[in-house]
């Protein structure tokens, strides 16, 4: 179950540690120090994911401002911010850093070969050079992956089930922030397209304006759209939802927030659960474990959410069998 906590409640839970000034940091020099670098905007659901991490740390015996302090930074999907904040956090010499998204982990990886890093919401962990093998990471980085490469085909298959009329489908991503520059999910997406008699299209975007233009084009072509898991796309989620509604484009995305806020269908892991599990690795590292000894783990929970109101607006009849498989149906 995802616990949603607002910004005010999260700051209260953090006890102000996330924004501690240098003087306060010196006064708390006896505390264990955790850096957190998040690749999204400083809003929900991303705040609730961090709250889940803090709650699990507390359950494991770590009390903010008592025996641990946290410094958090947010990149808003911006590579330059990720690089600047990675340098800043590494310069603080924390005991461990928690990294949310592939670009953030890559930025930290370039800055330090020694400080332990625990990532969450990373897809191509081996291809990106973060770890050697899943069972034996072998360096200073370990964590929790969110997607296997085959998910590109799974998304397209679900989209075809809910919108069987599509004969053309695009996969959209920002090549600067997507896993493998966008290549990680492409093979499975294109293989699924061939098996479903769908013409595959690759849509590379780097701004909200480019997202709007691309979706408008897909609407004219009566095409479907798969939105790749990508911190940039997450930041522009409302643009995707509103533009796809205007242009009558059926879209699937991995974030539950997408379907809950008006998108058609979402399928992806429980991210709050992944951050809870990341807290267990941070706990073990603070107690002496080495990242090289902690295997990279895969998601254990996935959620399929369908928005029937949006389906009706798009003129789609959602098959009953698909509704039965859904974890949540929004009417």
C-alpha positions in Angstrom: 0.0 0.0 0.0 1.3 3.4 -0.9 1.3 6.0 1.9 0.8 9.5 0.6 2.4 12.2 2.8 2.4 15.9 1.8 5.4 18.2 1.8 4.6 19.7 5.2 4.3 16.2 6.8 7.4 15.0 5.2 9.4 18.0 6.5 8.0 17.3 9.9 9.1 13.7 9.7 12.6 14.8 8.5 12.8 17.1 11.5 14.4 19.8 9.3 17.4 17.6 8.6 16.9 17.8 4.8 17.6 21.5 4.8 20.2 21.6 7.6 22.6 24.6 7.4 26.4 24.1 7.7 26.3 25.2 11.3 23.7 22.7 12.2 25.6 20.0 10.3 28.7 20.7 12.4 26.6 20.5 15.6 25.3 17.1 14.4 28.6 15.7 13.3 28.1 12.7 15.5 25.0 11.7 13.4 25.2 9.2 10.5 24.7 11.1 7.3 22.5 10.0 4.3 22.4 12.0 1.1 19.3 11.7 -1.1 19.2 12.7 -4.8 15.8 12.4 -6.5 15.4 12.8 -10.2 11.9 14.1 -10.2 10.0 17.2 -9.1 9.5 17.9 -5.5 5.8 16.9 -5.4 3.7 13.8 -4.9 3.9 11.0 -5.6 7.7 11.4 -5.4 7.4 13.0 -1.9 5.4 10.0 -0.7 8.2 7.7 -2.0 10.8 9.5 0.0 8.4 9.5 3.0 8.1 5.7 2.7 11.9 5.5 2.8 12.1 7.7 5.9 9.3 5.7 7.6 11.1 2.4 7.0 14.4 3.9 8.3 12.5 4.9 11.5 11.1 1.4 11.9 14.7 0.0 11.6 15.8 2.2 14.5 17.1 5.4 12.8 15.8 8.6 14.3 16.2 11.8 12.4 18.2 14.4 14.3 18.9 11.7 17.0 21.3 9.2 15.2 20.9 10.1 11.5 20.6 13.2 9.3 19.4 13.4 5.7 20.2 16.0 3.0 17.8 15.8 0.0 18.1 17.3 -3.4 15.7 17.2 -6.4 16.6 17.6 -10.0 13.2 18.1 -11.7 14.4 15.8 -14.5 17.3 18.1 -15.4 20.6 16.5 -16.2 22.6 19.7 -15.3 20.9 19.9 -11.9 21.7 16.2 -11.4 25.4 16.7 -12.1 25.6 19.8 -9.9 23.7 18.2 -7.0 25.8 15.0 -7.3 29.0 16.9 -6.9 27.5 18.8 -4.0 26.3 15.7 -2.1 29.5 13.8 -2.7 31.4 16.8 -1.4 29.5 16.5 1.9 31.0 13.0 2.3 27.9 11.2 3.6 28.0 7.6 4.8 25.6 6.6 2.0 23.7 8.2 -0.9 20.2 7.2 -2.1 19.7 7.7 -5.9 16.4 7.9 -7.6 16.5 7.4 -11.4 19.2 6.3 -13.9 20.5 9.8 -14.7 20.9 10.6 -11.0 22.8 7.3 -10.4 25.0 8.0 -13.4 25.9 11.5 -12.1 26.8 10.1 -8.7 28.7 7.2 -10.3 30.9 9.7 -12.1 31.6 11.6 -8.9 32.6 8.9 -6.5 34.0 5.3 -6.7 33.9 4.9 -2.9 30.8 6.4 -1.2 28.1 3.7 -1.0 25.2 4.4 -3.4 21.8 2.7 -3.2 19.7 3.3 -6.3 16.0 2.9 -6.8 14.0 3.2 -10.1 16.9 2.3 -12.3 16.3 0.1 -15.4 19.5 -0.7 -17.4 21.8 -1.1 -14.3 24.4 -3.4 -16.0 24.4 -1.6 -19.4 24.8 1.8 -17.6 27.9 0.4 -15.9 26.6 0.7 -12.4 27.2 -2.9 -11.4 29.0 -6.0 -12.7 26.4 -8.7 -12.0 23.0 -8.5 -10.3 24.0 -11.1 -7.7 27.4 -9.5 -7.1 27.4 -5.8 -7.9 31.2 -5.6 -7.2 31.6 -1.9 -6.5 30.2 0.9 -4.4 26.7 0.7 -6.0 23.7 -1.5 -5.5 19.9 -1.1 -5.3 16.5 -1.9 -6.8 15.6 -2.0 -10.5 12.2 -0.9 -11.6 11.9 -2.5 -15.1 13.3 -5.3 -17.2 13.9 -4.6 -21.0 10.9 -6.8 -21.9 8.5 -4.2 -20.4 8.5 -2.3 -23.7 6.6 -5.2 -25.3 4.3 -5.6 -22.3 3.2 -2.0 -22.4 2.4 -2.2 -26.1 0.5 -5.5 -25.6 -1.7 -3.9 -22.9 -2.3 -0.8 -25.1 -3.4 -3.0 -28.0 -5.9 -4.9 -25.7 -7.5 -1.6 -24.5 -7.3 0.1 -28.0 -7.5 -2.8 -30.5 -8.1 -0.4 -33.4 -4.5 1.0 -33.4 -2.3 0.1 -36.4 0.5 2.5 -35.5 2.1 3.1 -32.1 4.9 5.3 -30.9 7.2 5.0 -27.9 8.1 8.4 -26.5 11.2 9.3 -24.4 13.8 11.9 -23.8 17.1 10.5 -25.1 19.0 12.5 -22.5 17.3 10.9 -19.5 15.8 7.6 -20.7 17.5 4.3 -19.9 20.2 3.6 -22.5 19.3 6.8 -24.2 16.0 5.2 -25.0 17.4 2.0 -26.5 16.8 -0.2 -23.4 13.1 -0.9 -24.2 13.1 -0.5 -27.9 13.9 -4.0 -29.0 11.0 -5.5 -27.0 8.6 -2.7 -28.1 9.5 -3.3 -31.8 9.3 -7.1 -31.5 5.8 -6.8 -29.9 4.8 -4.3 -32.7 5.7 -6.9 -35.3 3.7 -9.6 -33.6 0.7 -7.4 -33.3 0.8 -6.1 -36.9 1.5 -2.5 -35.6 3.9 -0.1 -37.2 6.3 1.1 -34.6 7.4 4.7 -34.3 10.2 6.2 -32.2 9.4 9.7 -30.7 12.3 11.5 -29.1 11.3 14.7 -27.2 13.2 17.2 -25.1 10.6 19.7 -24.1 7.0 20.1 -23.2 6.3 21.8 -26.6 7.8 18.8 -28.4 5.6 16.4 -26.4 2.5 18.4 -27.4 3.5 18.5 -31.1 4.2 14.7 -31.2 0.9 13.8 -29.5 -1.0 16.0 -31.9 0.6 14.2 -34.8 -0.3 10.8 -33.3 -3.9 12.0 -33.0 -4.1 12.8 -36.6 -2.7 9.4 -37.5 -5.0 7.6 -35.0 -1.9 6.1 -33.4 -1.4 4.8 -29.9 1.4 5.9 -27.6 3.7 4.2 -25.1 5.5 6.6 -22.7 8.8 5.2 -21.6 9.7 5.2 -17.9 11.9 8.3 -17.8 12.3 11.1 -15.1 11.8 13.8 -17.7 8.5 12.2 -18.8 7.4 12.0 -15.2 7.9 15.7 -14.7 5.8 16.4 -17.8 3.0 14.0 -17.0 0.3 16.6 -16.9 1.2 17.7 -20.4 0.9 14.1 -21.6 -2.5 13.6 -20.0 -4.0 16.9 -21.2 -2.6 16.7 -24.7 -3.6 13.1 -25.3 -7.1 13.9 -24.1 -7.4 16.8 -26.5 -6.1 14.8 -29.4 -7.8 11.5 -28.5 -4.7 9.4 -28.3 -4.7 6.2 -26.2 -1.6 6.2 -24.0 0.0 3.8 -21.6 2.5 4.8 -19.0 4.2 3.0 -16.1 3.3 5.4 -13.2 0.0 4.8 -11.3 -0.3 8.6 -11.0 -0.9 8.7 -14.8 -4.2 6.7 -14.7 -5.3 8.2 -11.4 -4.9 11.8 -12.8 -6.7 11.2 -16.0 -4.5 9.0 -18.2 -5.9 5.9 -19.9 -3.9 3.0 -18.5 -0.8 2.5 -16.4 1.3 -0.6 -15.6 4.4 -0.5 -13.4 6.0 -1.4 -10.1 5.0 -0.1 -6.6 7.7 2.6 -6.3 6.9 3.4 -2.6 7.6 -0.3 -1.9 11.0 0.0 -3.7 12.0 3.0 -1.6 11.0 1.1 1.6 13.2 -1.8 0.5 16.0 0.7 -0.3 15.9 1.8 3.3 16.8 -1.8 4.4 19.9 -1.6 2.3 20.8 1.8 3.7 20.3 0.3 7.2 22.6 -2.6 6.5 25.3 -0.3 5.0 25.2 2.0 8.0 25.7 -1.1 10.2 28.8 -2.2 8.2 27.6 -4.0 5.1 29.4 -3.3 1.7 27.3 -2.5 -1.4 29.4 -5.1 -3.3 27.9 -7.7 -1.1 24.2 -6.7 -1.5 22.6 -8.1 -4.7 20.6 -5.9 -7.0 16.9 -6.8 -6.5 13.9 -6.7 -8.8 10.4 -5.4 -8.1 8.0 -7.6 -6.2 4.8 -5.7 -6.9 3.3 -4.4 -10.1 0.0 -2.5 -10.5 -2.3 -2.4 -13.5 -4.7 0.6 -13.3 -7.4 1.5 -15.9 -9.3 4.7 -16.1 -12.8 3.9 -17.5 -13.8 7.5 -17.6 -10.9 8.3 -19.9 -11.6 5.2 -22.0 -15.2 6.3 -22.5 -14.0 9.8 -23.6 -11.8 8.1 -26.2 -14.6 5.9 -27.4 -13.0 2.7 -26.1 -14.8 -0.4 -24.7 -12.5 -1.9 -22.1 -12.7 -5.7 -22.3 -14.2 -7.2 -19.1 -11.3 -9.7 -18.9 -8.8 -6.8 -18.8 -10.8 -5.0 -16.1 -10.8 -8.3 -14.1 -7.0 -8.3 -14.3 -6.6 -4.7 -13.1 -5.5 -3.9 -9.6 -7.5 -0.7 -9.7 -10.4 0.5 -12.0 -11.2 4.2 -12.0 -14.9 4.8 -12.9 
